[in-house]
Amino acid sequence: MTFLPLILVGLLIVIGAVILVVVGIRSPKGEDPLQDRLADFAARGEQASLEEIELSQPFSQRVVMPIAKRFGDLVMRFTPQNSITQITKKLELAGNPGNLDPALFFVLRFLGLPLGALFVYLDTIAVPGSFIDGKGFILGIPASILGFYLPDLLLKSRIDRRQSEIRKAMPDALDLLTICVEAGLGFDASMSKLYEKWDNELSRAFGRVVREIQLGKLRREALRDMAERLGVSEMTSFVAAVIQSEQLGVSMAQVLRIQADQMRIRRRQIAEEEAHKAPIRMLLPMAFFIFPALCIVLMTPAFLILYETGAGPFFGGG
């Protein structure tokens, strides 16, 4: 029981990690809770001090998030700049889920380490002779490693899902852009129309490009930044074609139509590639789950018949 204080601290840290994950998922994207409270009080015409407005915020925004950010800033001081840059890039590719920043992401990473303390605690209360008896450290070390890399795995999964969604939506989005351009709208107005009509990752990316252009950024720079944020090779080639057509004076509608056809062919090729991978992915489930069940169903009657017709001693019978 000498490990009990350390185990309790580890459990508290794990609980704190779970709270931070929940808060990060439920936190509003790109919004300031204090500003929302100020606008709410102003709309209702109530007079309130700054302290009352701050106390009206949820507990997670007043206590949990500031502590997490303070701890994250401490962790960032001892983190190499290269790692911070890589995490920032991954968060951008994932679409900044839960409005996470690198500091909070590193907090979630390190708070997963005490997950192994749970197995050590279970080892101390385990029944003698049970599966976990005497194996607390053996199971705790892989659990700590998994807890440390779990945020990276979830982030990688989020990036893959987002890029897959963008690839599937690109041909239809380019068709809509082509229709808008042929109807007489400019390319910027066409992107605005796409942002108004759709609500997905690709439309939000085009909407950000439109806002950046309205703030004074050049169109080619805004498009290049969008391609870099998305990390999709098809989008990079599309942006390069649009910039080149703008510089050479080529018809934008023709370029968009050609790009839409190429994206549709690429989407079909990706679907065919995934279909060819399906038999290989089905091999392990079939070998470990389907084939043994088939063998039991098909061979059991034959064994029973052989057993009853005099082959019992061969199978160990009397």
For each residue, the residues with C-beta under 8 A, 3 or more apart:
1: 4 124
2:
3: 6 7 120 121 124
4: 1 7 8 124
5: 8 9
6: 3 9 10 117
7: 3 4 10 11 117 120 121 124
8: 4 5 11 12
9: 5 6 12 13 114 117
10: 6 7 13 14 114 115 116 117 118 120 121
11: 7 8 14 15 114 117 118 121
12: 8 9 15 16
13: 9 10 16 17 111 114
14: 10 11 17 18 111 114 115 117 118
15: 11 12 18 19
16: 12 13 19 20 111
17: 13 14 20 21 108 111 112
18: 14 15 21 22
19: 15 16 22 23 60 64
20: 16 17 23 24 64 68 104 107 108 111
21: 17 18 24 25 108
22: 18 19 25 26
23: 19 20 26 27 60 64 65 68
24: 20 21 27 97 98 99 100 104 108
25: 21 22 97 98
26: 22 23 60 98
27: 23 24 60 61 65 98 99
28: 31 33 99
29: 96 98 99
30: 99
31: 28 35 36
32: 35 36
33: 28 36 37 57 58 61
34: 37 38 53 54 57
35: 31 32 38 39
36: 31 32 33 39 40
37: 33 34 40 41 53 54 56 57
38: 34 35 41 42 53
39: 35 36 42 43
40: 36 37 43 44
41: 37 38 44 46 48 53
42: 38 39 45
43: 39 40
44: 40 41
45: 42
46: 41
47:
48: 41 52 53 56
49: 52 53
50: 53 54
51: 54 55
52: 48 49 55 56
53: 34 37 38 41 48 49 50 56 57
54: 34 37 50 51 57 62
55: 51 52 62
56: 37 48 52 53
57: 33 34 37 53 54 61 62
58: 33 61 62
59: 62 63 64
60: 19 23 26 27 63 64 65
61: 27 33 57 58 64 65
62: 54 55 57 58 59 65 66
63: 59 60 66 67
64: 19 20 23 59 60 61 67 68
65: 23 27 60 61 62 68 69
66: 62 63 69 70
67: 63 64 70 71
68: 20 23 64 65 71 72 104 107
69: 65 66 72 73 103 104
70: 66 67 73 74
71: 67 68 74 75 107
72: 68 69 75 76 101 102 103 104 105 106 107
73: 69 70 76 77 103
74: 70 71 77 78
75: 71 72 78 79 103 106 107 110
76: 72 73 79 84 102 103 106
77: 73 74
78: 74 75
79: 75 76 83 84 106
80: 83 84
81: 84 85
82: 85 86
83: 79 80 86 87
84: 76 79 80 81 87 88 102
85: 81 82 88 89
86: 82 83 89 90
87: 83 84 90 91 102 105 106
88: 84 85 91 92 102
89: 85 86 92 93
90: 86 87 93 94 155 156 159
91: 87 88 94 96 97 100 101 102 105 155
92: 88 89 95 96 229
93: 89 90 159 162 163 229 230 231
94: 90 91 97 155 158 159 162
95: 92 158 162 201
96: 29 91 92 99 100
97: 24 25 91 94 100 155 158
98: 24 25 26 27 29
99: 24 27 28 29 30 96
100: 24 91 96 97 104 105
101: 72 91 104 105
102: 72 76 84 87 88 91 105 106
103: 69 72 73 75 76 106 107
104: 20 24 68 69 72 100 101 107 108
105: 72 87 91 100 101 102 108 109 151 155
106: 72 75 76 79 87 102 103 109 110
107: 20 68 71 72 75 103 104 110 111
108: 17 20 21 24 104 105 111 112 151
109: 105 106 112 148 149 151 152
110: 75 106 107 113 148
111: 13 14 16 17 20 107 108 114 147
112: 17 108 109 115 144 146 147 148 149 150 151
113: 110 116 144 147 148
114: 9 10 11 13 14 111 117 118 144 147
115: 10 14 112 118 140 143 144 146 147
116: 10 113 119 120 137 139 140 141 142 143 144 147
117: 6 7 9 10 11 14 114 120 121 140
118: 10 11 14 114 115 121 122 140 143
119: 116 122 123 132 135 136 137 139 140 143
120: 3 7 10 116 117 123 124 136 137 140
121: 3 7 10 11 117 118 124 125 136
122: 118 119 125 126 132 136
123: 119 120 126 132 133 134 135 136 137
124: 1 3 4 7 120 121 136
125: 121 122
126: 122 123 130 132 133 136
127: 130 133
128: 133
129: 133
130: 126 127 133
131: 135
132: 119 122 123 126 135 136 139
133: 123 126 127 128 129 130
134: 123
135: 119 123 131 132 138 139
136: 119 120 121 122 123 124 126 132 139 140
137: 116 119 120 123 140 141
138: 135 141
139: 116 119 132 135 136 142 143
140: 115 116 117 118 119 120 136 137 143 144
141: 116 137 138 144 145
142: 116 139 145 146
143: 115 116 118 119 139 140 146 147
144: 112 113 114 115 116 140 141 147 148
145: 141 142 148 149
146: 112 115 142 143 149 150
147: 111 112 113 114 115 116 143 144 150
148: 109 110 112 113 144 145
149: 109 112 145 146 152 153
150: 112 146 147 153 154
151: 105 108 109 112 154 155
152: 109 149 155 156
153: 149 150 156 157
154: 150 151 157 158
155: 90 91 94 97 105 151 152 158 159
156: 90 152 153 159 160
157: 153 154 160 161
158: 94 95 97 154 155 161 162
159: 90 93 94 155 156 162 163 231
160: 156 157 163 164
161: 157 158 164 165
162: 93 94 95 158 159 165 166 201
163: 93 159 160 166 167 230 231 232
164: 160 161 167 168
165: 161 162 168 169 200 201 202
166: 162 163 169 170 201 202 205 230 232 235
167: 163 164 170 232 234 266 267 270
168: 164 165 267
169: 165 166 172 173 198 200 201 202 203
170: 166 167 173 174 202 232 234 235 238 263 267
171: 174 175 260 263 264 267
172: 169 175 176
173: 169 170 176 177 194 198 202 203 206
174: 170 171 177 178 238 256 259 260 263
175: 171 172 178 179 260
176: 172 173 179 180 190 193 194 197 198
177: 173 174 180 181 187 190 191 194 256
178: 174 175 181 182 253 256 257 260
179: 175 176 182 183
180: 176 177 183 185 189 190 193 194
181: 177 178 185 186 187 190 252 253 256
182: 178 179 253
183: 179 180
184:
185: 180 181 189 190 193
186: 181 189 190
187: 177 181 190 191 219 242 252
188: 191 192 210 213 219
189: 180 185 186 192 193
190: 176 177 180 181 185 186 187 193 194
191: 177 187 188 194 195 206 207 209 210
192: 188 189 195 196 207 210
193: 176 180 185 189 190 196 197
194: 173 176 177 180 190 191 197 198 203 206
195: 191 192 198 203 204 206 207 210
196: 192 193
197: 176 193 194 203
198: 169 173 176 194 195 202 203
199: 203 204
200: 165 169 203 204
201: 95 162 165 166 169 204 205
202: 165 166 169 170 173 198 205 206
203: 169 173 194 195 197 198 199 200 206 207
204: 195 199 200 201 207 208
205: 166 201 202 208 209 226 229 230
206: 173 191 194 195 202 203 209 210 226
207: 191 192 195 203 204 210 211
208: 204 205 211 212 226
209: 191 205 206 212 213 219 222 223 225 226
210: 188 191 192 195 206 207 213 214
211: 207 208 214 215
212: 208 209 215 217 222 225
213: 188 209 210 216 217 218 219 222
214: 210 211
215: 211 212
216: 213
217: 212 213 221 222 225
218: 213 221 222
219: 187 188 209 213 222 223 246
220: 223 224 243 246
221: 217 218 224 225
222: 209 212 213 217 218 219 225 226
223: 209 219 220 226 227 239 242 243
224: 220 221 227 228 239 243
225: 209 212 217 221 222 228 229
226: 205 206 208 209 222 223 229 230 235 239
227: 223 224 230 232 235 236 238 239
228: 224 225 231
229: 92 93 205 225 226
230: 93 163 166 205 226 227 235
231: 93 159 163 228
232: 163 166 167 170 227 235 236
233: 236 237
234: 167 170 237 238 263 266
235: 166 170 226 227 230 232 238 239
236: 227 232 233 239 240
237: 233 234 240 241 259 262
238: 170 174 227 234 235 241 242 259 263
239: 223 224 226 227 235 236 242 243
240: 236 237 243 244
241: 237 238 244 245 255 258 259
242: 187 223 238 239 245 246 252 255 256 259
243: 220 223 224 239 240 246 247
244: 240 241 247 248 250
245: 241 242 248 249 250 251 252 255
246: 219 220 242 243 249 252
247: 243 244
248: 244 245
249: 245 246
250: 244 245 254 255
251: 245 254 255
252: 181 187 242 245 246 255 256
253: 178 181 182 256 257
254: 250 251 257 258
255: 241 242 245 250 251 252 258 259
256: 174 177 178 181 242 252 253 259 260
257: 178 253 254 260 261
258: 241 254 255 261 262
259: 174 237 238 241 242 255 256 262 263
260: 171 174 175 178 256 257 263 264
261: 257 258 264 265
262: 237 258 259 265 266
263: 170 171 174 234 238 259 260 266 267
264: 171 260 261 267 268
265: 261 262 268 269
266: 167 234 262 263 269 270
267: 167 168 170 171 263 264 270 271
268: 264 265 271 272
269: 265 266 272 273
270: 167 266 267 273 274
271: 267 268 274 275
272: 268 269 275 276
273: 269 270 276 277
274: 270 271 277 278
275: 271 272 278
276: 272 273 279
277: 273 274 280 281
278: 274 275 281 282
279: 276 282 283
280: 277 283
281: 277 278 284
282: 278 279 285 286
283: 279 280 286 287
284: 281 287 288
285: 282 288 289 290
286: 282 283 289 290 291
287: 283 284 290 291
288: 284 285 291 292
289: 285 286 292 293
290: 285 286 287 293 294
291: 286 287 288 294 295
292: 288 289 295 296
293: 289 290 296 297
294: 290 291 297 298
295: 291 292 298 299
296: 292 293 299 300
297: 293 294 300
298: 294 295 301 302
299: 295 296 302 303
300: 296 297 303 304
301: 298 304 305
302: 298 299 305 306
303: 299 300 306 307 315
304: 300 301 307 308
305: 301 302 308 309
306: 302 303 309 311 314 315
307: 303 304 311 312 315 317
308: 304 305 312
309: 305 306
310:
311: 306 307 314 315
312: 307 308 315 317 318
313: 316 317 318
314: 306 311
315: 303 306 307 311 312
316: 313
317: 307 312 313
318: 312 313
